[in-house]
Amino acid sequence: MSIDPHRLAEERSIAYHRAIAERIRRDPVILARARERVRDWLAGPGEPRHYALAWQEILQRNEHAIAAFLTDRGEEARELRQSTPFAGALTARERWALWRLTLEEQSGAA
């Protein structure tokens, strides 16, 4: 069986954001940077305003609620994870480890 590339991308995104969710309580800099990035999005012409406003609202929540949203499998969370203010929160090595693990898990599930 082949791996569905859309499902693989979603599972990778979930894995990435799960790692972020686990860290935000230990490292307040992660949330501070995400909030700063959203402020920059709102001040500039880059990111679509809809995403920036949605992330602004989410990042005003408490850490537990933010962490829950980051790993939610609902449509809104899935859509917003595609334009995440948490880009760069993990090192390249950490991302590749997550990508490999996700691929292995999806290969086993296929």
C-alpha distances in whole Angstrom, upper triangle without the diagonal:
4,7,9,12,15,14,14,17,18,17,19,22,22,22,25,27,27,28,31,32,33,35,37,39,40,40,42,42,38,39,43,41,38,41,43,40,40,44,43,41,44,46,45,43,40,37,37,40,38,35,38,40,37,37,41,41,38,39,43,41,42,39,38,37,36,33,32,31,30,27,27,24,26,26,29,28,25,27,30,27,26,30,31,34,33,32,33,33,31,32,29,29,28,25,23,23,22,19,18,18,16,13,13,14,11,9,10,9,6
4,6,9,12,11,11,14,16,15,17,19,20,20,23,25,25,26,29,30,31,33,35,38,38,38,40,39,36,37,40,38,35,38,40,37,37,41,40,38,40,43,41,40,36,34,34,37,35,32,35,37,35,34,38,38,35,37,40,39,40,37,36,35,34,31,30,30,27,25,25,22,25,24,27,26,22,24,27,24,23,27,28,31,30,29,30,31,28,29,26,26,25,23,21,21,20,17,16,17,14,11,12,13,10,8,10,10,6
4,6,9,8,7,10,12,12,13,16,17,17,19,21,21,23,25,26,27,29,31,34,35,34,36,36,32,33,36,34,32,35,36,33,33,37,37,34,37,40,38,37,33,31,31,33,31,29,32,34,31,30,34,35,32,33,37,35,36,34,32,32,30,28,27,26,24,21,22,19,21,21,24,22,19,21,23,21,20,23,24,28,26,25,26,27,25,26,23,23,22,19,18,18,17,14,14,14,11,9,10,10,7,6,10,9,6
4,6,5,6,9,10,11,12,14,15,16,18,20,21,23,24,25,27,29,30,33,34,34,35,35,31,32,35,33,30,33,35,32,31,35,35,32,34,37,36,34,31,28,28,30,28,26,29,31,28,28,32,32,29,31,34,33,34,32,31,30,28,26,25,24,22,20,20,17,19,18,21,20,16,18,21,19,17,21,22,26,25,24,26,26,25,26,24,24,23,20,19,20,17,15,15,16,12,11,13,12,9,10,12,11,8
4,5,5,6,9,10,10,12,14,15,16,18,20,21,23,24,26,27,29,32,33,32,33,32,29,30,32,30,27,30,32,28,28,32,31,29,32,34,32,31,27,25,25,28,26,24,27,29,26,26,30,30,28,29,33,32,33,31,30,29,27,25,25,23,21,19,20,17,19,18,20,19,15,16,18,16,15,18,20,23,22,21,23,24,22,23,21,22,21,17,17,18,16,13,14,15,12,10,13,13,10,11,14,13,11
4,5,5,6,9,10,11,12,14,15,17,18,20,21,22,24,26,27,30,31,31,31,31,27,28,30,28,25,28,30,26,26,30,29,27,29,32,30,29,25,23,22,25,23,21,24,26,23,23,27,27,25,26,30,29,30,29,28,26,24,23,22,20,18,17,17,14,15,14,16,15,12,13,15,14,12,16,17,21,21,19,22,23,22,23,22,23,21,18,18,19,16,14,16,16,13,12,15,15,11,14,16,14,13
4,5,5,6,8,10,10,12,14,15,16,18,20,20,22,24,26,28,30,29,31,30,27,27,30,28,25,28,30,27,27,31,31,28,30,33,32,31,27,25,24,27,24,22,25,27,24,23,27,27,24,26,29,28,29,27,26,25,23,21,20,19,17,15,15,12,14,14,16,15,11,13,16,14,13,17,18,22,21,20,22,23,21,23,22,22,20,17,17,18,15,13,14,14,10,10,13,12,8,11,13,11,11
4,5,5,6,9,10,10,12,14,15,17,18,20,21,23,24,27,28,28,29,29,25,26,29,27,25,28,29,27,27,30,30,28,30,33,32,31,27,25,25,27,26,23,25,27,25,24,27,28,25,26,30,29,29,27,26,25,23,21,21,19,17,15,16,14,16,16,18,16,13,15,17,14,13,17,17,21,19,18,20,20,19,20,18,19,17,14,14,14,12,9,11,11,7,7,10,9,7,9,12,11,11
4,6,5,6,9,10,10,12,14,16,17,18,20,22,23,26,27,26,27,26,23,23,26,24,21,24,26,23,23,27,26,24,27,29,28,27,23,21,21,24,22,19,22,24,22,20,24,25,22,23,27,26,27,25,25,23,21,20,19,18,15,14,15,13,15,14,16,14,11,12,14,11,10,13,14,17,16,15,17,18,17,18,17,18,16,13,13,14,12,9,12,13,9,9,13,13,10,13,16,15,14
4,5,5,6,9,10,11,12,14,15,16,18,20,21,24,25,25,26,25,22,22,25,23,20,23,25,22,22,26,26,24,26,29,28,27,24,21,21,23,21,18,20,22,19,18,22,23,20,21,25,24,25,22,22,20,18,17,16,14,12,11,11,9,11,11,13,11,8,10,12,9,9,13,13,17,16,15,18,18,17,19,18,19,17,14,15,16,12,11,14,13,10,11,14,13,11,14,16,14,15
4,5,5,6,9,10,10,12,14,15,16,19,20,23,24,24,25,25,21,22,25,24,21,24,26,24,24,28,28,26,28,31,31,30,27,24,24,26,24,21,23,25,22,20,24,24,21,22,26,24,25,22,21,20,18,16,16,15,12,10,11,10,13,14,15,13,10,13,14,11,12,15,15,18,16,16,18,18,16,18,17,18,15,13,13,13,10,9,11,10,7,9,11,9,8,12,13,12,13
4,5,5,6,9,10,11,13,14,15,17,19,22,22,22,23,23,19,20,23,22,19,23,24,22,22,26,26,24,27,30,29,28,25,22,23,25,23,20,22,24,22,20,23,24,21,22,25,24,24,22,21,21,18,16,17,16,12,11,13,12,15,16,17,14,11,14,14,11,11,14,13,16,14,13,15,15,13,15,14,14,12,9,10,10,7,6,9,9,6,8,11,10,10,13,15,14,15
4,5,5,6,8,10,11,12,14,16,16,20,21,20,21,21,17,18,21,19,16,19,21,19,19,23,23,21,23,26,25,25,22,19,20,21,20,16,18,21,18,16,20,20,17,18,22,21,21,19,19,18,15,14,14,13,9,9,11,10,13,13,14,10,8,11,11,7,8,11,10,13,11,11,13,13,12,15,14,16,13,10,12,13,9,9,13,12,10,12,15,14,13,16,18,17,18
4,5,5,6,9,10,10,12,14,15,18,19,19,20,21,17,17,21,20,17,20,22,20,20,24,24,23,25,28,28,28,24,21,22,23,21,18,20,21,18,16,20,20,17,17,21,19,20,17,16,16,14,11,11,10,8,6,8,8,11,13,13,10,9,12,12,8,11,13,12,14,12,13,15,14,13,16,16,17,14,12,14,14,10,11,14,12,10,13,15,13,13,16,18,16,18
4,6,5,6,9,10,11,13,15,17,18,18,20,20,16,18,21,20,18,21,23,21,22,25,26,24,27,30,29,30,26,23,24,26,24,21,22,24,21,19,22,23,19,19,23,21,21,18,17,17,15,12,13,13,10,8,11,12,15,16,17,13,12,15,15,11,13,15,13,16,13,13,14,13,11,14,14,14,11,9,11,10,7,8,11,9,7,11,13,11,12,15,16,16,18
4,5,5,7,9,10,11,13,16,16,16,17,17,13,15,18,16,14,18,20,18,19,22,22,21,24,27,26,27,23,21,22,23,22,19,20,22,19,17,20,21,18,17,21,20,20,17,17,17,14,12,13,13,9,9,12,13,16,17,17,13,12,15,13,10,11,13,11,12,9,9,10,9,8,11,11,12,9,7,10,10,7,9,12,11,10,13,15,14,15,18,19,19,21
4,5,5,6,9,10,10,14,15,14,15,15,12,12,16,15,12,15,18,16,17,20,21,20,22,25,25,26,22,19,21,22,20,17,17,19,17,14,17,17,14,14,17,16,16,13,13,13,10,8,10,9,6,6,10,11,14,15,14,10,11,13,11,8,11,12,9,11,8,10,11,10,10,13,14,15,12,11,14,14,10,12,15,14,13,16,18,17,17,21,22,21,23
4,5,5,6,9,10,13,14,14,16,17,13,14,18,17,15,18,21,19,20,23,24,23,25,28,28,29,26,23,24,25,23,20,21,22,19,17,19,19,16,16,19,17,16,13,12,13,11,8,9,10,7,6,10,11,14,17,16,12,13,16,14,11,14,16,13,14,11,13,14,12,11,14,16,16,12,12,15,13,10,13,15,13,12,16,17,15,17,20,20,20,22
4,5,5,7,9,11,12,12,14,15,11,13,16,16,15,18,20,19,20,23,24,23,26,28,28,29,26,24,25,26,25,21,22,23,21,18,20,21,18,17,20,18,17,14,14,15,13,10,12,13,10,9,13,15,18,20,19,15,16,18,16,13,16,17,14,14,11,12,12,9,8,11,13,13,9,10,13,11,9,12,14,13,13,16,17,16,18,21,21,21,24
4,5,5,6,9,10,10,11,11,8,9,13,12,11,14,16,15,16,19,20,20,22,25,25,27,24,21,23,23,22,19,19,20,18,15,17,18,15,13,16,15,14,11,12,13,10,8,11,11,8,9,13,15,18,19,18,14,15,17,15,12,15,15,11,11,8,10,10,7,8,11,14,15,11,11,15,14,12,14,17,16,16,19,21,20,21,24,25,24,27
4,5,6,8,10,10,11,13,10,10,14,14,12,15,18,17,17,20,22,22,23,26,27,28,26,23,24,24,23,19,19,20,18,15,17,17,13,12,15,13,12,8,8,10,7,4,8,9,7,8,11,14,16,18,17,13,15,17,15,13,16,16,13,13,10,13,14,11,12,15,18,18,14,14,18,17,14,17,19,18,17,21,22,20,22,25,25,25,27
4,6,7,8,9,12,13,11,12,15,16,15,17,20,20,21,23,25,25,27,29,30,31,29,26,27,28,26,23,23,24,21,18,20,20,17,15,18,16,14,10,10,12,11,7,10,12,10,10,14,17,19,22,20,17,18,21,19,16,19,20,16,16,13,15,15,12,12,15,18,17,14,15,18,16,14,17,19,17,17,21,22,20,22,25,25,25,27
4,6,5,6,8,10,8,10,13,13,13,15,18,18,19,21,23,23,25,27,28,30,27,25,27,27,26,23,22,23,21,18,19,20,17,15,17,16,14,10,11,14,11,9,13,14,12,13,16,19,22,24,22,18,20,22,19,17,20,19,16,15,12,14,13,10,10,13,16,16,13,14,18,16,15,18,20,19,19,23,24,23,24,27,28,28,30
4,6,5,6,8,6,6,10,11,11,12,15,16,16,19,20,21,22,25,26,28,26,23,25,25,24,21,20,21,19,15,16,17,14,11,13,12,10,7,9,11,9,8,11,13,11,13,16,19,21,23,21,17,19,21,18,16,19,18,15,13,11,14,14,10,12,15,18,19,16,17,20,19,18,21,23,22,22,25,26,25,27,30,30,30,32
4,6,6,10,9,9,12,14,14,15,17,19,19,21,23,24,25,27,29,31,29,27,28,27,27,24,22,23,21,18,18,19,16,13,15,13,10,7,8,11,10,9,12,14,13,15,18,21,23,25,23,20,22,24,21,19,23,22,18,17,14,17,17,14,15,18,21,22,18,20,23,22,20,23,26,24,24,28,29,27,29,32,32,32,34
4,6,9,9,10,12,14,15,16,18,20,21,23,24,25,27,29,30,32,30,28,30,30,29,26,25,26,24,21,21,22,19,16,18,17,14,10,12,15,14,12,16,17,16,17,20,24,26,28,26,23,24,26,23,21,24,23,20,18,15,18,17,13,14,16,20,20,17,19,22,21,20,23,25,24,24,28,28,27,29,32,32,32,35
4,5,6,8,9,11,12,14,15,16,18,20,21,22,24,26,27,29,27,25,28,27,27,24,22,24,23,19,19,20,18,15,17,16,14,11,13,16,14,13,17,18,16,18,21,24,26,27,25,22,24,25,22,20,23,21,18,15,13,15,14,10,12,14,18,19,16,18,21,20,20,23,25,24,24,28,29,28,30,33,33,33,36
4,5,6,6,9,10,11,12,14,16,17,19,20,22,23,25,27,25,24,26,25,25,22,20,21,20,17,16,18,16,12,13,14,12,9,13,15,12,13,16,17,16,18,21,24,26,27,24,21,24,24,21,20,22,21,17,14,12,15,15,12,14,17,20,21,19,20,24,23,22,25,27,27,27,30,31,30,32,35,36,35,38
4,5,5,6,8,10,10,12,14,15,16,18,20,21,22,25,23,22,24,24,24,21,19,21,20,17,16,18,17,13,15,16,15,12,16,17,14,15,18,18,17,19,22,25,27,27,25,22,24,24,21,19,21,19,16,13,11,13,12,9,12,15,18,20,18,19,22,22,21,24,27,26,26,29,31,31,32,35,36,36,38
4,5,5,6,9,10,11,13,14,15,17,19,20,21,23,21,19,22,22,22,19,17,19,18,14,15,17,14,11,14,14,14,11,14,15,12,12,16,15,13,16,19,22,23,24,21,18,20,21,17,15,18,16,12,10,7,10,10,7,10,13,16,17,15,16,19,20,18,21,23,23,23,26,28,27,28,31,32,32,34
4,5,5,6,8,10,11,12,14,15,17,18,20,22,20,18,20,20,20,17,15,16,15,11,11,13,11,8,10,11,10,9,12,13,9,11,14,13,12,15,18,21,22,22,20,17,19,19,16,15,17,15,12,9,8,11,12,10,13,16,19,21,18,18,22,22,21,23,26,25,25,28,30,29,30,33,34,33,35
4,5,5,6,9,10,11,12,14,15,17,18,21,20,18,21,20,20,18,15,16,16,13,12,14,13,9,11,13,13,12,15,16,13,14,18,17,16,19,21,24,25,25,22,20,22,22,18,18,20,17,14,10,10,13,13,11,15,17,20,22,20,21,24,25,23,25,29,28,28,31,33,32,33,36,37,37,38
4,5,5,6,9,10,10,12,14,15,16,19,17,16,19,18,19,16,14,16,16,13,12,15,14,11,13,15,15,14,17,17,14,15,19,17,16,19,21,24,25,25,22,19,21,20,17,16,17,15,12,8,8,10,10,9,12,15,18,20,18,18,22,23,22,23,26,27,26,29,31,31,31,34,36,35,37
4,5,5,6,9,10,11,12,14,15,17,15,14,16,15,16,13,11,13,13,9,9,12,11,8,11,13,14,13,16,15,11,13,16,14,12,16,18,20,21,21,18,16,17,17,13,13,14,12,8,5,6,8,10,9,13,15,18,20,18,17,21,22,20,22,25,25,24,27,29,29,29,32,34,33,34
4,5,5,6,9,10,11,12,14,17,16,14,16,15,15,13,10,11,12,8,7,10,10,7,9,11,13,13,16,15,12,14,17,15,14,18,19,22,22,22,19,17,19,18,14,15,17,14,11,8,9,12,13,13,16,19,22,24,22,21,25,26,24,25,29,29,28,30,33,32,32,35,37,36,37
4,5,5,6,9,10,11,12,15,14,13,16,15,17,14,11,13,14,11,10,13,13,10,12,15,16,16,19,19,15,18,20,19,17,21,23,25,25,25,21,20,22,20,17,17,18,15,12,9,10,12,13,13,17,19,21,24,23,22,26,27,25,27,30,30,29,32,35,34,34,37,39,38,39
4,5,5,6,9,10,11,13,11,10,13,13,14,12,9,12,13,10,10,13,13,11,13,16,18,17,20,19,16,18,20,18,16,20,21,23,23,23,19,18,19,18,14,14,15,11,9,6,8,10,11,12,15,18,19,23,21,20,23,25,23,24,28,28,27,29,32,32,32,35,37,36,37
4,5,5,6,9,10,12,11,9,11,10,11,9,6,8,10,7,6,10,11,9,11,14,16,16,19,18,14,17,19,16,15,19,20,22,21,20,17,16,18,16,12,13,14,11,9,6,10,11,14,14,18,20,22,25,23,22,25,27,25,26,29,30,28,30,33,32,32,35,37,36,37
4,5,5,6,9,12,12,11,13,11,13,12,8,9,12,10,8,11,13,11,12,16,18,18,21,20,17,20,22,19,19,23,23,26,25,24,20,19,21,19,16,17,18,14,13,10,13,15,17,17,21,23,25,28,26,25,28,30,28,29,33,33,32,34,37,36,36,39,41,40,41
4,5,5,6,9,9,9,12,11,14,12,9,11,14,12,11,15,16,14,16,19,21,21,24,23,20,22,24,22,20,24,25,27,26,25,22,21,22,20,17,18,18,14,13,10,13,14,15,17,20,22,23,27,26,24,28,30,28,28,32,33,31,33,37,36,36,39,41,40,40
4,5,5,7,6,5,8,8,10,9,6,9,11,10,10,13,15,14,16,19,21,21,24,22,19,21,23,20,19,22,23,25,24,22,19,18,19,17,14,15,15,11,11,9,13,13,16,17,20,22,23,27,26,24,27,29,27,27,31,32,30,32,35,34,34,37,39,38,38
4,6,8,8,8,9,7,10,9,6,8,11,10,9,12,14,14,15,18,21,22,24,22,19,22,24,21,20,24,24,26,24,23,19,19,21,18,15,17,17,14,14,12,16,17,19,20,24,26,27,30,29,27,30,32,30,30,34,35,33,35,38,37,36,39,42,40,41
4,7,9,10,11,10,13,13,10,11,15,14,12,16,18,17,17,21,24,24,27,25,23,25,27,24,24,27,28,29,28,26,23,23,24,22,19,20,20,16,17,14,18,18,20,21,25,27,28,32,31,29,32,34,32,33,36,37,35,37,40,40,39,42,44,43,44
4,6,8,10,9,13,13,10,13,16,15,14,18,19,19,20,23,26,26,29,27,24,27,28,25,24,28,28,29,28,26,23,23,24,21,18,20,19,15,16,14,18,18,20,21,25,26,27,31,30,28,31,33,32,31,35,36,34,36,39,39,38,41,43,42,42
4,7,8,9,12,12,11,13,16,16,16,19,21,20,22,25,28,28,31,29,25,28,29,26,25,28,28,29,28,25,23,23,23,20,18,20,18,15,16,15,19,18,21,23,26,27,28,31,31,28,31,34,32,31,35,36,34,35,39,39,37,40,43,41,41
4,6,8,12,11,10,13,15,15,15,18,19,19,21,24,27,27,29,27,24,26,27,24,22,25,26,26,25,23,20,20,20,17,15,17,15,12,13,13,16,15,17,20,23,24,24,28,27,25,27,30,28,27,31,32,30,31,35,35,34,36,39,38,38
4,6,8,7,7,10,12,11,12,15,16,16,19,21,24,24,26,24,20,22,24,20,19,22,22,23,22,19,17,17,17,14,12,13,12,8,10,10,14,13,16,18,21,23,23,27,26,23,26,28,26,25,29,30,28,29,33,32,31,34,36,35,35
4,6,6,7,9,10,11,13,15,16,17,19,21,24,25,26,24,21,23,24,20,19,22,22,22,20,18,15,16,16,13,11,14,12,9,12,13,16,16,19,21,24,26,26,29,28,25,28,30,28,27,31,32,29,30,34,33,31,34,37,35,35
4,5,5,6,8,10,10,12,14,15,17,19,22,23,25,22,20,22,23,19,19,22,22,23,21,18,15,16,17,14,12,15,14,11,13,13,17,18,21,22,25,27,28,31,30,27,30,32,30,29,33,34,31,33,36,35,34,37,39,37,37
4,6,5,6,9,10,11,12,14,16,18,21,22,23,20,18,21,21,17,17,20,19,20,17,15,12,13,14,11,10,13,13,11,13,13,17,18,21,22,25,28,28,31,29,27,30,32,29,28,32,32,29,31,34,33,32,35,37,35,35
4,5,5,6,8,10,11,12,14,16,19,19,21,18,15,18,18,14,14,17,16,17,16,13,10,11,12,9,7,10,10,7,9,10,13,14,18,19,21,24,25,28,26,23,26,28,25,25,28,29,26,28,31,30,29,32,34,32,32
4,5,5,6,9,10,10,12,15,18,18,20,18,15,18,19,15,15,18,18,20,18,17,13,13,15,12,9,12,12,9,9,9,12,14,17,18,21,24,25,28,26,24,27,29,26,26,30,30,28,30,33,32,31,34,36,35,35
4,5,5,6,9,10,11,13,17,18,20,17,15,18,19,15,16,19,18,20,18,17,13,14,16,13,11,14,15,12,12,12,15,17,20,20,24,27,28,31,29,27,30,31,29,29,33,32,30,32,35,34,33,36,38,36,37
4,5,5,6,9,10,12,15,16,17,14,12,15,15,12,13,16,15,16,14,13,9,10,13,11,8,11,13,11,11,11,14,16,20,19,22,26,27,29,27,25,28,29,26,27,30,30,27,30,33,31,30,33,35,33,34
4,5,5,6,9,10,13,14,15,13,10,13,14,10,11,14,14,16,15,14,11,10,12,11,8,10,12,9,8,8,10,13,16,16,19,22,24,26,24,22,25,26,24,24,28,28,25,28,31,29,29,32,34,32,33
4,6,5,6,9,12,14,16,13,11,15,16,13,14,17,17,19,18,18,14,13,16,15,11,13,15,12,11,10,13,15,18,17,21,24,26,28,26,25,28,29,27,27,31,31,29,31,34,33,32,36,37,36,37
4,6,5,7,11,13,14,11,10,14,14,12,13,16,16,18,17,16,13,13,16,15,12,14,17,15,13,13,15,18,21,20,23,26,28,31,28,26,30,31,28,29,32,32,29,32,35,33,33,36,37,35,37
4,5,6,9,10,11,8,6,10,10,8,10,13,12,15,14,15,11,10,14,13,10,12,15,13,11,11,13,16,19,17,20,24,26,28,25,23,27,27,24,26,29,28,26,29,31,29,29,33,34,32,34
4,5,8,8,11,9,6,10,12,10,10,14,15,18,17,18,14,13,16,16,12,13,16,14,11,10,11,14,17,15,18,22,24,26,23,22,26,27,24,25,29,28,26,30,32,30,30,34,35,33,35
4,7,9,11,9,8,12,13,12,13,17,17,20,19,20,17,15,19,19,15,17,19,17,15,13,15,18,20,18,22,25,28,30,27,26,30,30,27,29,33,32,30,33,35,33,34,37,38,37,38
4,7,8,6,6,10,10,10,12,15,15,18,18,19,16,14,18,18,16,16,20,18,16,15,15,19,21,19,22,25,28,29,26,26,29,29,26,28,32,30,29,32,34,32,32,36,36,35,37
4,6,5,6,9,10,11,12,15,15,19,19,21,18,16,20,21,18,18,22,20,18,16,16,20,21,19,21,25,28,29,25,25,29,29,26,28,31,29,28,32,33,31,32,36,36,34,37
4,5,5,6,9,10,10,13,14,18,19,21,18,16,19,20,17,17,20,19,16,15,14,18,19,16,18,21,24,25,22,22,26,25,22,25,28,26,25,29,30,28,29,33,33,32,34
4,5,5,6,9,10,11,12,16,17,20,18,15,18,20,18,17,21,21,18,17,16,20,21,18,19,23,26,26,23,23,26,25,22,25,27,25,24,28,29,27,28,31,31,30,33
4,5,5,6,9,10,10,14,14,17,14,12,16,17,15,15,19,19,16,16,16,19,21,19,20,24,26,27,24,23,27,26,23,25,28,26,25,28,30,27,28,31,31,30,32
4,5,5,6,9,10,14,14,16,13,11,14,15,13,12,16,15,13,12,12,15,17,15,17,21,23,24,21,20,24,24,21,23,26,24,23,26,28,26,26,30,30,29,31
4,5,5,7,9,12,14,16,14,11,14,16,14,12,16,16,13,13,12,15,17,14,15,19,21,22,19,18,22,21,18,20,23,21,20,23,25,23,23,27,27,26,28
4,6,6,6,10,11,14,13,10,13,15,14,13,17,17,15,16,15,18,20,17,18,22,24,25,21,20,23,22,19,21,24,22,20,23,25,22,23,26,26,25,27
4,5,5,9,9,11,9,6,10,12,10,10,13,14,12,13,13,16,19,17,18,22,23,25,21,20,23,23,19,21,24,22,20,23,25,23,23,26,27,25,27
4,6,9,10,12,10,7,9,11,9,7,11,12,10,11,10,13,15,13,14,18,20,21,17,16,19,19,16,17,20,19,17,20,22,20,20,24,25,23,25
4,6,9,11,11,8,9,12,11,9,13,14,12,14,13,15,17,15,16,19,20,21,18,16,19,18,15,16,19,17,15,18,20,17,17,21,22,20,22
4,6,9,9,6,8,11,11,10,13,15,14,16,15,18,20,19,19,23,24,25,21,19,22,22,18,19,22,20,17,20,22,19,19,22,23,20,22
4,7,8,6,6,10,11,10,13,15,15,18,17,19,22,21,21,24,24,25,22,20,22,22,18,18,21,19,16,18,20,17,16,20,21,18,20
4,6,6,6,9,10,11,13,15,15,18,18,20,23,22,23,26,27,28,25,23,25,25,21,21,24,23,19,22,24,21,20,23,24,21,22
4,6,5,6,9,10,11,13,15,18,18,20,23,23,24,27,27,29,26,23,25,26,22,22,25,24,20,22,25,22,21,24,25,22,23
4,5,5,6,9,10,11,12,15,16,18,22,21,23,26,26,28,26,23,26,26,23,23,26,25,22,24,27,24,23,27,28,25,26
4,5,5,6,9,10,10,13,13,15,19,18,19,23,23,25,22,20,22,23,19,20,23,22,19,21,24,22,21,24,26,23,24
4,6,5,7,10,10,14,14,15,18,18,19,22,22,24,21,18,21,21,18,17,21,20,17,19,21,19,18,21,23,21,21
4,6,6,8,9,13,14,15,19,19,20,23,23,25,23,20,22,23,20,19,23,23,19,21,24,23,21,24,26,24,24
4,5,5,6,9,11,12,16,16,18,21,21,24,21,19,21,23,20,19,23,23,20,22,25,24,22,26,28,26,26
4,5,5,9,9,10,13,13,15,18,18,20,18,15,18,19,16,16,19,19,16,19,22,20,19,23,25,23,24
4,6,10,11,10,14,15,16,18,18,20,19,15,18,20,17,16,19,20,17,19,22,21,20,23,25,23,24
4,7,9,9,12,14,16,18,18,21,19,16,19,21,19,18,22,22,20,22,25,24,23,26,28,27,27
4,5,6,10,10,13,15,16,19,17,14,18,19,17,17,21,21,19,21,24,23,23,26,28,27,28
4,6,9,9,12,15,16,19,17,16,19,21,18,19,23,23,22,24,27,26,26,29,31,30,31
4,6,6,9,12,13,16,14,12,16,17,15,16,20,20,19,22,24,24,24,27,29,28,29
4,6,8,10,11,14,13,11,14,16,14,15,18,19,18,20,23,23,23,26,28,27,28
4,5,7,8,11,11,9,13,15,14,15,18,19,19,21,23,24,24,26,28,29,30
4,7,10,12,10,10,13,14,13,15,18,18,18,21,23,23,24,26,28,28,30
4,7,8,6,6,10,11,10,12,15,15,16,18,20,20,21,24,25,26,27
4,5,5,6,9,10,11,12,14,15,17,18,20,21,22,24,26,27,28
4,5,5,6,9,10,10,12,14,15,16,18,20,21,22,24,25,26
4,5,5,6,9,10,11,12,14,15,17,18,20,21,23,24,26
4,6,5,6,9,10,11,12,14,15,17,18,20,21,23,24
4,5,5,6,9,10,10,12,14,15,16,18,20,21,22
4,5,5,6,8,10,10,12,14,15,16,18,20,21
4,5,5,6,9,10,11,12,14,15,17,18,20
4,5,5,6,8,10,10,12,14,15,16,18
4,6,5,6,9,10,10,12,14,15,16
4,5,5,6,9,10,10,12,14,15
4,5,5,6,9,10,11,12,14
4,5,5,6,8,10,10,12
4,5,5,6,9,10,10
4,5,5,6,9,10
4,5,5,6,9
4,5,5,6
4,5,5
4,6
4
